[in-house]
């Protein structure tokens, strides 16, 4: 997911998307550990998505305070 797509969402959508990405990350980690999932790059891709979402949420919170 691109940062421009994330910036266009409001706070509630971002929190929902964050929860979905964290669930997906947990599922992929378990499937990688049990050798059912072969694409290890999915883990890093989802981690980066989570970091992007958290960054945008932090910027939105700081913009509300200022």
C-alpha positions in Angstrom: 0.0 0.0 0.0 1.3 3.4 -0.9 1.6 6.3 1.5 -0.6 8.5 -0.7 -3.4 6.0 -0.3 -3.0 5.9 3.4 -2.9 9.7 3.8 -6.4 10.0 2.1 -8.0 7.9 4.8 -9.5 9.2 8.1 -8.4 8.1 11.5 -11.1 5.5 12.0 -10.4 3.9 8.7 -6.7 3.8 9.5 -7.3 2.2 12.9 -9.4 -0.5 11.2 -6.7 -1.0 8.5 -4.1 -1.3 11.2 -6.0 -4.0 13.0 -6.5 -5.9 9.7 -2.8 -5.7 8.9 -1.7 -6.8 12.3 -4.0 -9.8 12.1 -2.7 -10.6 8.6 0.9 -10.4 9.9 0.1 -12.8 12.7 -1.5 -15.3 10.3 1.5 -15.1 7.9 4.0 -15.5 10.7 2.3 -18.7 11.9 2.0 -20.1 8.4 5.7 -19.3 7.7 6.7 -21.0 11.0 4.7 -24.1 10.0 6.3 -24.0 6.5 2.9 -23.5 4.8 3.7 -20.1 3.4 6.7 -19.8 1.1 6.8 -16.1 0.4 8.8 -14.5 3.2 8.7 -11.1 1.6 5.0 -10.8 2.6 6.1 -10.4 6.2 8.3 -7.4 5.5 5.8 -5.9 3.2 3.1 -6.0 5.9 5.4 -4.7 8.5 6.2 -1.7 6.3 2.5 -1.1 5.8 1.9 -1.1 9.5 4.8 1.4 10.0 3.3 3.7 7.3 -0.1 3.6 8.9 1.3 4.3 12.4 3.3 7.2 10.9 0.2 8.8 9.3 -1.8 8.3 12.5 1.0 10.0 14.5 1.1 12.9 12.1 -2.7 13.3 12.3 -2.5 13.4 16.1 0.2 16.0 16.1 -1.7 18.1 13.6 -4.7 18.1 16.0 -2.6 19.3 18.9 -0.9 22.1 17.0 
